Amino acid sequence: MRPSVYTRQARARVHVFDATPMPWEDTARPGLTMKTIRIDDDRGEFLGLIRFDRFVRSGVHGVVGRHPGRGGRGLGSGRS
């Protein structure tokens, strides 16, 4: 598991983070940096801030997960 500022707790709660003092981390993609609040590679979860330099594009990607406005099906899952 990669390092993060927050670890998932057994009881669901709301947490507020001031990410201002956190450093921006470089990524493998030039022009893209991030601040990681929470990450769990085993569960496929990421919570953080992503910053794009000017004119940098995200490229083709899919968003996987549940969305209440779309019947709870993941976007990019091939189902509609």
Buried (B, 14 or more C-beta within 10 A) or exposed (E): EEEBBEEEEEEEEEEEBEEEEBEEEEEEEEEBBBBBBBBBEEEEEBBBEEEEEEEEEEEEEEEEEEEEEEEEEBEEEEEE
